[in-house]
C-alpha cells in the first residue's frame, strides 16, 4: 500500500484493475477544508491519461512491477521471440505488446521487459542503437554536417533523418527515444 502523500513522478499504482503511472502530482492545502493531492495518471497498458484527485493520506495498492532482461532471438510470423537471460525461457510477443520501438528491434538485441502479474506492459530498448543504412540518396562531394538532412532507411526498416553526407552501408547511432540521428559508429 502507498499513501497519496508519497506520490512521486513515475510511481506506479493499481487502480480499477489496471496499472497507472503518476505523470504529474500536486499537493494542495486549501485555506478551508482538508488537503488533497491532484494527479495526472497514465494507464500503462492503454496509454490513456486521466486527471484524478485523492484525499491526503489516502492509501491504495502499489503496483509491483517486474523488470526482466531479455534477448530478441528471432521473428516467427508476426510473433517476436524473446529469451529470458536468467531462466532461458522463451516468450512470444506481438507488435502491439512491444509498441512503437519495434522499428529498431533486431536479432540478438537485449531489451528490458516490464511485467505486471505475468503480463507484459512495455518493452524498453537501450537509449541508442547502432544500425546500418540500407537505403538513402547518395552523398555528394561538398555535403556538410550542417547543410541539412535527408531520409534514410536502416536495416530494421525504420526511416530516420540523417545528414546529407551519410551514404548507404554506413553504420549510424540512433536515439530510440526521439528517433534522431546521433552520429556515425566507428
Secondary structure as UniProt FT lines:
FT   STRAND          2..3
FT   HELIX           4..6
FT   TURN            9..10
FT   STRAND          12..15
FT   TURN            16..17
FT   STRAND          18..28
FT   STRAND          36..43
FT   TURN            44..46
FT   STRAND          49..55
FT   TURN            56..57
FT   STRAND          59..60
FT   STRAND          66..76
FT   TURN            77..78
FT   STRAND          79..84
FT   TURN            85..87
FT   STRAND          90..94
FT   HELIX           95..98
FT   HELIX           100..104
FT   TURN            107..108
FT   STRAND          110..116
FT   TURN            117..118
FT   STRAND          119..124
FT   STRAND          128..136
FT   TURN            141..142
FT   TURN            145..146
FT   STRAND          149..154
FT   TURN            155..156
FT   STRAND          159..163
FT   TURN            164..165
FT   TURN            168..169
FT   STRAND          171..175
FT   TURN            176..179
FT   STRAND          180..184
//
